[in-house]
């Protein structure tokens, strides 16, 4: 049974791509306590005290800082967690995401 075509190909190439990544960014304000920002960085972003403090100071001095880079769904969830915690605590901390 030679010469029969099965319609399959062993030369198929898959077009695999990495998902788009998004930066989660904290924005500085003059009202949210620094300790609250450090706590959020530890709880939501699993940063240790030193990394959380460094990021908080970058936000304070530079006006903003990237706190992590994630796939879109995770980045959106983290932004929502920060917004919810900030609102609940009565702080105006803003957190946004941008495509990396």
The 8 nearest C-alpha neighbors of each residue, nearest first, counted from 0:
[[1, 2, 3, 4, 5, 6, 7, 8],
 [0, 2, 3, 4, 5, 6, 7, 8],
 [1, 3, 4, 0, 5, 6, 7, 8],
 [4, 2, 1, 5, 0, 6, 7, 8],
 [5, 3, 6, 2, 7, 1, 8, 0],
 [4, 6, 7, 3, 8, 2, 1, 9],
 [7, 5, 4, 8, 3, 9, 11, 10],
 [8, 6, 5, 9, 4, 11, 10, 3],
 [9, 7, 10, 11, 6, 5, 12, 4],
 [8, 10, 11, 7, 12, 6, 5, 13],
 [11, 9, 8, 12, 7, 13, 6, 14],
 [12, 10, 9, 8, 13, 7, 14, 6],
 [13, 11, 10, 14, 9, 15, 8, 16],
 [12, 14, 15, 11, 16, 10, 9, 8],
 [13, 15, 16, 12, 11, 17, 18, 10],
 [16, 14, 13, 17, 12, 18, 11, 19],
 [17, 15, 18, 14, 19, 13, 20, 12],
 [16, 18, 19, 15, 20, 70, 14, 69],
 [19, 17, 20, 16, 70, 71, 15, 69],
 [20, 18, 70, 17, 21, 71, 98, 99],
 [19, 21, 70, 69, 99, 98, 71, 18],
 [22, 20, 98, 99, 69, 97, 68, 71],
 [21, 23, 68, 97, 96, 99, 67, 98],
 [22, 24, 96, 67, 65, 66, 95, 68],
 [23, 25, 65, 95, 64, 94, 66, 96],
 [24, 26, 94, 63, 64, 93, 65, 95],
 [27, 25, 63, 93, 62, 94, 58, 24],
 [28, 26, 62, 58, 63, 59, 25, 29],
 [27, 29, 30, 31, 92, 26, 91, 59],
 [28, 30, 31, 27, 32, 59, 91, 92],
 [29, 31, 28, 32, 90, 91, 92, 27],
 [30, 32, 90, 92, 29, 91, 33, 28],
 [33, 31, 35, 34, 30, 36, 90, 29],
 [32, 34, 36, 35, 37, 31, 55, 56],
 [35, 33, 37, 32, 36, 38, 31, 52],
 [34, 36, 38, 32, 33, 37, 39, 31],
 [35, 37, 33, 39, 38, 34, 40, 55],
 [36, 38, 34, 40, 51, 35, 39, 52],
 [37, 39, 35, 41, 36, 40, 42, 34],
 [40, 38, 42, 36, 41, 37, 43, 35],
 [39, 41, 44, 37, 38, 51, 43, 42],
 [40, 42, 46, 45, 38, 39, 44, 43],
 [41, 43, 39, 45, 40, 44, 38, 46],
 [44, 42, 39, 40, 45, 41, 77, 80],
 [43, 45, 40, 46, 41, 42, 39, 67],
 [46, 44, 41, 42, 43, 40, 47, 39],
 [47, 45, 41, 51, 44, 40, 50, 48],
 [46, 48, 50, 49, 51, 41, 45, 40],
 [49, 47, 51, 50, 52, 46, 41, 37],
 [48, 50, 52, 51, 47, 53, 46, 54],
 [51, 49, 53, 47, 52, 48, 46, 54],
 [52, 50, 48, 37, 54, 40, 53, 49],
 [51, 53, 55, 49, 50, 54, 37, 48],
 [52, 54, 50, 56, 51, 55, 49, 57],
 [55, 53, 57, 51, 56, 52, 50, 58],
 [56, 54, 52, 58, 57, 53, 51, 59],
 [57, 55, 59, 53, 58, 54, 60, 52],
 [58, 56, 54, 60, 59, 55, 61, 64],
 [57, 59, 63, 62, 64, 55, 56, 61],
 [58, 60, 56, 57, 62, 27, 61, 55],
 [59, 61, 57, 58, 62, 56, 63, 27],
 [62, 60, 58, 57, 63, 59, 64, 27],
 [63, 61, 27, 58, 59, 60, 26, 64],
 [64, 62, 58, 26, 25, 61, 27, 24],
 [63, 65, 58, 24, 25, 57, 66, 54],
 [64, 66, 24, 23, 67, 22, 25, 63],
 [67, 65, 23, 24, 64, 54, 25, 68],
 [66, 68, 23, 65, 22, 69, 44, 24],
 [67, 69, 22, 21, 23, 20, 70, 66],
 [70, 68, 74, 21, 20, 73, 71, 22],
 [69, 71, 20, 73, 72, 21, 74, 19],
 [70, 72, 74, 73, 21, 75, 69, 20],
 [73, 71, 75, 74, 70, 76, 69, 77],
 [72, 74, 76, 75, 71, 70, 69, 77],
 [75, 73, 71, 77, 69, 76, 72, 70],
 [76, 74, 78, 72, 73, 77, 71, 79],
 [75, 77, 73, 79, 74, 78, 80, 72],
 [76, 78, 80, 74, 79, 75, 73, 81],
 [79, 77, 75, 81, 80, 76, 94, 82],
 [78, 80, 82, 76, 77, 81, 83, 75],
 [79, 81, 77, 83, 78, 82, 84, 76],
 [82, 80, 78, 84, 79, 83, 85, 77],
 [83, 81, 79, 85, 80, 84, 86, 78],
 [82, 84, 80, 86, 85, 81, 79, 87],
 [85, 83, 87, 81, 86, 82, 80, 88],
 [86, 84, 90, 82, 88, 87, 83, 81],
 [85, 87, 89, 83, 88, 84, 90, 82],
 [86, 88, 84, 85, 89, 83, 90, 82],
 [87, 89, 85, 86, 90, 84, 83, 91],
 [90, 88, 86, 87, 85, 91, 84, 31],
 [89, 91, 85, 31, 88, 92, 86, 30],
 [90, 92, 93, 31, 85, 89, 86, 30],
 [93, 91, 90, 31, 85, 28, 94, 26],
 [94, 92, 26, 25, 91, 95, 82, 27],
 [93, 95, 25, 24, 78, 26, 92, 81],
 [96, 94, 24, 23, 78, 25, 93, 97],
 [95, 97, 23, 22, 24, 21, 98, 74],
 [98, 96, 22, 21, 99, 23, 95, 24],
 [97, 99, 21, 20, 22, 96, 19, 71],
 [98, 21, 20, 22, 97, 68, 19, 96]]
